């Protein structure tokens, strides 16, 4: 069965006569469920109730659901509350969910009933039916293994979906996003070293400013990503708090007092992350502040990526009628009508990813502030947007590094020519001749299209050797060297 299977027929016919279907019941009545499906009646109701986007919560989230159900089964067996054979079958089925073997049965739309009840029941039913199969029973024989009574034991949607967001987001950040950002940072560091001696004109307000080296410019980009990495690490640390065992409102009703401690221990064994019980289970169940903070740090990363990508597009503009200070790698033809045209395609992709992350953050922020009393019911949309931001930031950062940054070449001659011809060099004369006189020289250089050096030689009574020292563009990029002049 495909991931996008959309089984409406069972509800519409409701005859119970089709041999390809089994009958499942809930307190609302009977429903025909496809025999091949591991999901059950509540999942099928959700599929038919919410034909909204065709989007499903991603693999990382489903993996986290499997981890939670595995941990709960093991903890409840250890506490003597769940039969060992049933618990082992649930754990084995949960392992298959963790490994992605049952992904095609997670069919509920992202835009679903509040809090993610449908998503939680999707996991409960899939695991219950697979566990029944493992034990040699028929799917739907819930008298043996029940989705609510056994798989969902000591849990609620209100804690498991919240925990699944924290687990999936933090795993994705630690194992995917941060390593990808380290690759990008290292690529920028290498370029800052490679370009350290290439002098160019600086620009502020998109107008000529004092000289800088291309390496210094790239070191700024490296530092931006360094700060983003630190910011994401700081913000994501709060995701380590889990309200697992808080059940419906944080009181822990229907959960053993030691359930939370034991279940989180199993979560940690699987993930290798040091998750911990929330300090206040009521606060943790009521709101999604940790998700809002992480999303905010991802938005700031998007701002950084946009700045870097835009700069590279400007610096590489041309090749004949732009700045042309750098050359980006040619990765694909840039026009369907203009032969030979090459565009800054990777940088453009990074811009689009950044804008999407900014939009995702707005959705997360709006959803996080929508909590009411003991629960925030907007968890599914928070999960979708947060995990998508992590994923596209991960992939875009690595591609940016490997298919763009690593292959950048500098046009050193063009960089130096711009620096030596700029009227901004008059700034170096100000300490000697004053701002007003330096401004006159700069204005004359612009009008006559001559260099500051030429005008200064004519207008100033200054030894040529001293003038050469003052206008040495290489020394102007180093405070120490400039002060020595």
C-alpha positions as CSV (number, residue, x, y, z in Angstrom):
1,X,0.0,0.0,0.0
2,X,1.4,3.4,-1.0
3,X,2.0,6.2,1.5
4,X,-0.7,8.3,-0.1
5,X,-3.4,5.5,0.1
6,X,-6.7,7.2,0.6
7,X,-9.2,4.5,1.7
8,X,-12.6,6.2,1.6
9,X,-14.6,3.2,0.4
10,X,-14.8,1.5,3.7
11,X,-16.7,4.3,5.3
12,X,-18.9,5.0,2.4
13,X,-20.1,1.4,1.9
14,X,-20.1,0.1,5.4
15,X,-21.6,-3.2,4.3
16,X,-19.1,-5.6,5.9
17,X,-19.4,-7.9,3.0
18,X,-16.2,-7.2,1.1
19,X,-13.6,-9.8,1.7
20,X,-10.8,-7.3,1.2
21,X,-12.0,-5.5,4.4
22,X,-12.3,-6.3,8.1
23,X,-14.8,-4.8,10.5
24,X,-13.5,-2.6,13.3
25,X,-15.6,-0.9,15.9
26,X,-15.4,2.2,18.1
27,X,-18.0,3.9,20.2
28,X,-19.3,5.7,17.1
29,X,-20.0,2.5,15.2
30,X,-18.6,0.0,12.7
31,X,-16.1,0.7,9.9
32,X,-14.6,-1.4,7.1
33,X,-10.8,-1.3,7.2
34,X,-8.7,-2.7,4.4
35,X,-7.3,-6.1,5.4
36,X,-3.8,-5.1,4.3
37,X,-3.7,-2.0,6.6
38,X,-2.1,-2.0,10.0
39,X,-4.0,1.1,10.9
40,X,-7.6,0.8,12.2
41,X,-10.9,2.5,12.7
42,X,-9.8,5.7,14.3
43,X,-7.1,6.3,11.7
44,X,-9.6,5.6,8.9
45,X,-12.0,8.1,10.3
46,X,-9.3,10.7,10.4
47,X,-8.3,10.0,6.8
48,X,-11.8,10.6,5.7
49,X,-12.4,13.6,8.0
50,X,-9.2,15.5,7.0
51,X,-8.5,15.2,3.2
52,X,-6.7,18.6,3.4
53,X,-3.2,18.7,2.1
54,X,-1.9,15.3,1.3
55,X,1.0,16.0,3.6
56,X,2.1,13.6,6.3
57,X,4.2,14.2,9.3
58,X,7.8,13.2,8.4
59,X,9.9,10.1,9.0
60,X,11.7,11.7,11.9
61,X,8.4,12.3,13.7
62,X,7.1,8.7,13.0
63,X,10.4,7.4,14.3
64,X,9.9,9.4,17.5
65,X,6.5,7.9,17.9
66,X,7.9,4.4,17.6
67,X,10.6,5.3,20.2
68,X,7.9,6.5,22.7
69,X,5.7,3.4,22.2
70,X,8.7,1.1,22.6
71,X,9.8,2.9,25.8
72,X,6.3,2.9,27.2
73,X,5.9,-0.9,26.6
74,X,9.2,-1.7,28.2
75,X,8.6,0.5,31.2
76,X,5.1,-0.9,31.8
77,X,6.4,-4.5,31.6
78,X,9.1,-3.6,34.0
79,X,6.5,-2.1,36.4
80,X,4.4,-5.3,36.2
81,X,1.5,-3.5,34.5
82,X,1.8,-5.1,31.1
83,X,2.0,-8.8,30.2
84,X,5.5,-9.7,29.1
85,X,4.6,-11.4,25.9
86,X,2.3,-8.6,24.9
87,X,4.9,-6.0,25.9
88,X,7.5,-7.8,23.8
89,X,5.3,-7.9,20.8
90,X,4.5,-4.2,21.1
91,X,8.2,-3.4,21.5
92,X,9.0,-5.4,18.4
93,X,6.3,-3.7,16.4
94,X,7.5,-0.3,17.7
95,X,11.0,-1.2,16.5
96,X,9.6,-1.7,13.0
97,X,8.1,1.8,13.3
98,X,11.4,3.2,14.4
99,X,13.1,1.6,11.4
100,X,10.6,2.9,8.9
101,X,9.1,-0.5,7.9
102,X,5.6,0.6,8.6
103,X,5.7,4.2,7.3
104,X,3.1,3.6,4.6
105,X,0.5,3.0,7.3
106,X,0.9,6.5,8.8
107,X,-1.7,8.1,6.6
108,X,-3.2,11.0,8.7
109,X,-3.0,14.5,7.2
110,X,-0.8,17.1,8.9
111,X,-3.9,19.2,9.3
112,X,-6.0,17.0,11.6
113,X,-7.9,17.0,14.9
114,X,-6.3,19.2,17.6
115,X,-3.4,18.0,19.7
116,X,-2.7,15.1,17.2
117,X,-5.1,12.6,18.7
118,X,-5.5,11.0,15.2
119,X,-1.7,10.8,14.8
120,X,-1.3,9.2,18.2
121,X,-4.1,6.7,17.4
122,X,-2.6,6.0,14.0
123,X,0.6,4.9,15.9
124,X,-1.4,2.9,18.5
125,X,-3.4,1.0,15.9
126,X,-0.5,0.3,13.6
127,X,1.6,-1.1,16.5
128,X,-1.3,-3.0,18.0
129,X,-2.2,-4.7,14.7
130,X,1.5,-5.5,13.9
131,X,2.0,-6.9,17.4
132,X,-1.1,-9.0,17.0
133,X,0.3,-10.4,13.8
134,X,3.7,-11.1,15.5
135,X,1.8,-13.1,18.1
136,X,-0.1,-15.1,15.5
137,X,-3.4,-13.3,15.8
138,X,-5.6,-11.5,13.2
139,X,-5.5,-7.8,12.8
140,X,-8.3,-6.1,14.7
141,X,-8.4,-8.7,17.4
142,X,-8.2,-6.0,20.1
143,X,-9.4,-8.3,22.9
144,X,-5.8,-9.6,22.8
145,X,-3.9,-6.4,22.2
146,X,-5.8,-3.1,22.3
147,X,-4.5,0.2,20.8
148,X,-5.6,2.2,23.8
149,X,-5.4,-0.2,26.7
150,X,-2.0,-1.7,25.9
151,X,-0.1,0.3,23.3
152,X,-1.2,3.7,24.8
153,X,-0.9,2.5,28.4
154,X,0.2,5.3,30.8
155,X,0.1,7.8,28.0
156,X,-2.1,10.5,26.4
157,X,-2.0,12.2,23.1
158,X,-1.2,15.3,25.1
159,X,2.2,14.0,26.3
160,X,3.2,11.6,23.5
161,X,2.8,14.1,20.6
162,X,4.5,16.8,22.6
163,X,7.4,14.4,23.3
164,X,7.5,13.2,19.7
165,X,8.1,16.8,18.6
166,X,10.9,17.3,21.1
167,X,12.6,13.9,20.3
168,X,12.3,14.3,16.5
169,X,13.4,17.9,16.5
170,X,16.4,17.4,18.8
171,X,17.5,14.2,17.0
172,X,17.3,16.1,13.7
173,X,19.2,19.1,15.0
174,X,22.0,17.1,16.6
175,X,22.4,14.4,13.9
176,X,21.6,16.3,10.8
177,X,21.5,20.1,11.0
178,X,24.5,20.9,13.2
179,X,26.9,18.6,11.2
180,X,25.6,20.3,8.0
181,X,26.2,23.7,9.5
182,X,29.7,22.7,10.5
183,X,30.4,21.7,6.9
184,X,29.3,25.2,5.8
185,X,31.3,26.9,8.4
186,X,34.4,25.0,7.4
187,X,33.9,25.9,3.8
188,X,33.7,29.6,4.6
189,X,36.7,29.3,6.9
190,X,38.8,27.8,4.1
191,X,37.7,30.6,1.7
192,X,38.6,33.3,4.2
193,X,42.1,31.8,4.4
194,X,42.4,31.4,0.6
195,X,41.3,35.0,0.0
196,X,43.2,36.6,2.9
197,X,45.5,38.7,0.7
198,X,43.1,39.7,-2.0
199,X,42.4,43.4,-1.4
200,X,39.0,44.8,-2.6
201,X,36.9,47.8,-2.0
202,X,34.5,47.6,0.9
203,X,30.9,48.8,0.4
204,X,28.3,50.3,2.7
205,X,24.9,51.4,1.5
206,X,26.0,49.7,-1.8
207,X,28.5,52.5,-2.3
208,X,32.3,52.5,-2.1
209,X,33.7,52.4,1.4
210,X,37.3,51.8,2.6
211,X,39.3,48.8,1.5
212,X,38.9,45.3,2.9
213,X,40.2,41.9,1.9
214,X,38.0,39.3,0.4
215,X,39.2,37.0,3.2
216,X,38.0,39.4,5.8
217,X,34.6,39.6,4.1
218,X,34.3,35.8,4.1
219,X,35.5,35.6,7.7
220,X,32.4,37.6,8.6
221,X,30.2,35.0,6.9
222,X,32.1,32.3,8.8
223,X,31.4,34.1,12.1
224,X,27.7,34.4,11.3
225,X,27.4,30.7,10.9
226,X,29.5,30.1,14.1
227,X,27.0,32.3,16.0
228,X,24.1,30.5,14.4
229,X,25.4,27.1,15.5
230,X,25.9,28.4,19.1
231,X,22.4,29.9,19.1
232,X,20.7,26.7,17.9
233,X,22.6,24.7,20.5
234,X,21.5,27.0,23.2
235,X,17.9,27.1,22.2
236,X,17.5,23.4,21.5
237,X,18.7,22.4,25.0
238,X,15.2,23.0,26.3
239,X,14.0,20.2,24.0
240,X,15.7,17.8,26.3
241,X,12.7,18.3,28.7
242,X,10.0,15.7,28.2
243,X,6.5,15.5,29.7
244,X,6.2,11.8,29.1
245,X,4.1,10.3,31.8
246,X,2.2,13.6,32.4
247,X,-0.7,12.1,30.5
248,X,-3.7,14.4,29.9
249,X,-3.0,17.5,31.9
250,X,0.4,16.9,33.6
251,X,-0.9,15.1,36.7
252,X,0.2,11.7,35.5
253,X,-3.3,10.2,35.9
254,X,-3.3,6.4,34.9
255,X,0.5,6.3,34.9
256,X,2.7,4.6,37.5
257,X,4.7,7.1,39.6
258,X,8.0,5.6,38.2
259,X,6.7,5.3,34.6
260,X,8.1,8.7,33.5
261,X,11.6,7.9,34.8
262,X,11.8,4.4,33.3
263,X,10.3,5.4,29.9
264,X,12.6,8.3,29.4
265,X,15.6,6.0,30.3
266,X,14.6,3.8,27.3
267,X,14.2,6.8,25.1
268,X,17.7,7.9,26.0
269,X,19.1,4.4,25.2
270,X,17.7,4.5,21.7
271,X,18.5,8.1,20.8
272,X,21.8,8.6,22.7
273,X,20.5,11.9,23.9
274,X,20.2,12.8,27.6
275,X,16.5,13.6,27.7
276,X,15.0,14.4,31.2
277,X,11.7,14.7,32.9
278,X,10.2,18.2,32.7
279,X,10.7,20.2,35.9
280,X,7.0,21.1,35.8
281,X,4.8,18.7,33.9
282,X,1.9,21.2,33.9
283,X,4.0,23.9,32.1
284,X,5.4,21.4,29.7
285,X,2.0,20.1,28.8
286,X,0.4,23.6,28.5
287,X,2.8,25.2,26.1
288,X,5.3,24.8,23.3
289,X,7.8,27.6,24.2
290,X,10.8,25.4,23.6
291,X,9.6,24.8,20.0
292,X,9.1,28.5,19.5
293,X,12.6,29.3,20.7
294,X,14.2,26.7,18.4
295,X,12.1,28.0,15.5
296,X,13.3,31.5,16.2
297,X,16.9,30.4,16.1
298,X,16.3,28.7,12.8
299,X,14.7,31.9,11.5
300,X,17.9,33.8,12.5
301,X,19.9,31.2,10.6
302,X,17.7,31.9,7.6
303,X,18.5,35.6,7.9
304,X,22.2,34.7,7.9
305,X,21.9,32.4,4.9
306,X,20.0,35.1,3.1
307,X,22.7,37.7,3.7
308,X,25.5,35.4,2.6
309,X,23.6,34.2,-0.5
310,X,22.6,37.8,-1.5
311,X,26.2,39.0,-1.1
312,X,27.5,36.2,-3.3
313,X,25.0,37.0,-6.0
314,X,26.1,40.6,-5.9
315,X,29.8,39.9,-5.8
316,X,29.5,37.5,-8.7
317,X,27.2,39.7,-10.8
318,X,28.3,40.0,-14.5
319,X,30.3,38.7,-16.0
320,X,30.7,41.7,-18.2
321,X,28.3,44.3,-16.6
322,X,28.4,43.5,-12.9
323,X,30.9,43.5,-10.0
324,X,32.5,40.3,-11.1
325,X,34.8,40.2,-8.0
326,X,34.2,36.4,-7.6
327,X,33.1,33.6,-9.9
328,X,30.6,31.0,-8.6
329,X,30.8,27.4,-9.8
330,X,28.7,26.8,-12.9
331,X,26.2,24.1,-12.0
332,X,23.6,24.3,-14.7
333,X,22.6,26.4,-17.7
334,X,20.8,29.6,-16.6
335,X,18.4,30.4,-19.4
336,X,16.1,28.7,-21.8
337,X,16.5,31.5,-24.3
338,X,20.0,33.1,-23.8
339,X,22.7,30.6,-24.8
340,X,25.7,30.3,-22.4
341,X,24.0,32.2,-19.6
342,X,24.9,30.9,-16.1
343,X,23.0,32.0,-13.0
344,X,23.9,31.9,-9.2
345,X,21.5,28.9,-8.9
346,X,22.7,27.5,-5.6
347,X,22.6,30.9,-3.9
348,X,19.1,31.5,-5.3
349,X,18.0,28.1,-3.9
350,X,19.4,29.1,-0.5
351,X,17.3,32.4,-0.6
352,X,14.1,30.4,-1.3
353,X,14.9,28.0,1.6
354,X,15.5,30.9,3.9
355,X,12.2,32.6,3.0
356,X,10.4,29.3,3.6
357,X,12.0,28.9,7.1
358,X,10.9,32.5,7.9
359,X,7.4,31.6,6.9
360,X,7.5,28.4,8.9
361,X,8.6,30.3,12.0
362,X,5.6,32.6,11.7
363,X,3.3,29.5,11.6
364,X,5.1,28.0,14.6
365,X,4.9,31.3,16.5
366,X,1.2,31.7,15.9
367,X,0.5,28.0,16.8
368,X,2.6,28.2,20.0
369,X,0.7,31.2,21.3
370,X,-2.6,29.4,20.7
371,X,-2.3,27.3,23.9
372,X,-5.4,27.5,26.1
373,X,-5.5,26.5,29.8
374,X,-4.0,23.0,30.2
375,X,-3.0,22.3,26.6
376,X,-1.9,23.6,23.3
377,X,-3.8,21.7,20.6
378,X,-1.9,23.0,17.6
379,X,1.0,20.5,18.0
380,X,0.7,18.8,14.6
381,X,1.3,22.1,12.7
382,X,4.1,23.0,15.0
383,X,5.7,19.6,14.3
384,X,5.4,19.9,10.6
385,X,6.8,23.4,10.2
386,X,9.6,23.0,12.8
387,X,10.8,19.7,11.2
388,X,10.5,21.0,7.7
389,X,12.7,24.0,8.7
390,X,15.3,21.7,10.2
391,X,15.3,19.5,7.1
392,X,15.6,22.2,4.5
393,X,18.1,24.1,6.5
394,X,20.2,20.9,6.8
395,X,20.1,20.1,3.1
396,X,20.5,23.7,1.8
397,X,23.5,24.4,4.1
398,X,25.4,21.3,2.9
399,X,24.6,21.9,-0.8
400,X,25.5,25.6,-0.4
401,X,28.9,24.5,1.0
402,X,29.7,21.7,-1.4
403,X,28.2,23.0,-4.7
404,X,28.9,26.7,-4.3
405,X,31.2,27.9,-1.6
406,X,33.9,25.3,-2.1
407,X,34.2,26.2,-5.8
408,X,34.3,30.0,-5.6
409,X,37.2,31.7,-7.4
410,X,38.3,35.3,-6.9
411,X,39.0,37.8,-9.6
412,X,42.0,39.4,-7.8
413,X,42.9,41.9,-10.5
414,X,39.3,43.3,-10.6
415,X,39.1,43.5,-6.8
416,X,42.4,45.4,-6.6
417,X,41.5,47.8,-9.5
418,X,38.2,48.7,-7.8
419,X,40.0,49.4,-4.5
420,X,42.7,51.6,-6.1
421,X,40.2,53.6,-8.2
422,X,37.7,54.3,-5.4
423,X,37.2,57.8,-4.1
424,X,36.7,56.2,-0.7
425,X,40.5,56.1,-0.4
426,X,40.3,59.8,0.5
427,X,39.3,58.5,4.0
428,X,43.0,57.6,4.6
429,X,44.0,61.2,4.0
430,X,41.6,62.7,6.5
431,X,43.9,62.4,9.6
432,X,46.6,64.3,7.8
433,X,44.7,67.0,5.8
434,X,41.2,67.0,7.5
435,X,37.8,65.8,6.5
436,X,36.8,68.9,4.4
437,X,39.9,68.9,2.2
438,X,39.8,65.1,1.8
439,X,36.1,65.4,0.7
440,X,37.1,68.0,-2.0
441,X,39.7,65.5,-3.3
442,X,37.2,62.7,-3.3
443,X,34.6,64.8,-5.2
444,X,37.1,65.9,-7.8
445,X,38.2,62.2,-8.3
446,X,34.6,61.3,-9.0
447,X,34.0,64.1,-11.4
448,X,37.2,63.7,-13.4
449,X,37.2,59.8,-13.1
450,X,40.8,60.0,-11.9
451,X,42.3,58.2,-8.9
452,X,42.7,59.7,-5.4
453,X,46.4,59.2,-5.8
454,X,46.6,61.3,-8.9
455,X,44.5,64.2,-7.5
456,X,46.4,64.1,-4.2
457,X,49.7,64.4,-6.0
458,X,48.4,67.6,-7.7
459,X,46.7,69.2,-4.8
460,X,48.7,68.3,-1.7
461,X,52.1,69.5,-0.7
462,X,53.1,66.0,0.5
463,X,56.1,63.9,-0.2
464,X,55.3,61.1,-2.7
465,X,56.7,58.5,-0.3
466,X,54.3,59.6,2.5
467,X,51.4,59.6,0.1
468,X,52.2,56.1,-1.1
469,X,52.2,54.9,2.5
470,X,48.9,56.6,3.3
471,X,47.2,55.2,0.2
472,X,48.7,51.6,0.3
473,X,45.4,49.7,0.0
474,X,46.9,46.6,1.5
475,X,47.9,48.4,4.7
476,X,44.4,50.1,4.9
477,X,42.9,46.7,5.5
478,X,44.9,46.2,8.7
479,X,44.6,48.5,11.6
480,X,48.0,47.6,13.0
481,X,49.8,48.2,9.6
482,X,47.9,51.4,9.0
483,X,48.8,52.7,12.4
484,X,52.5,52.0,11.8
485,X,52.4,54.3,8.7
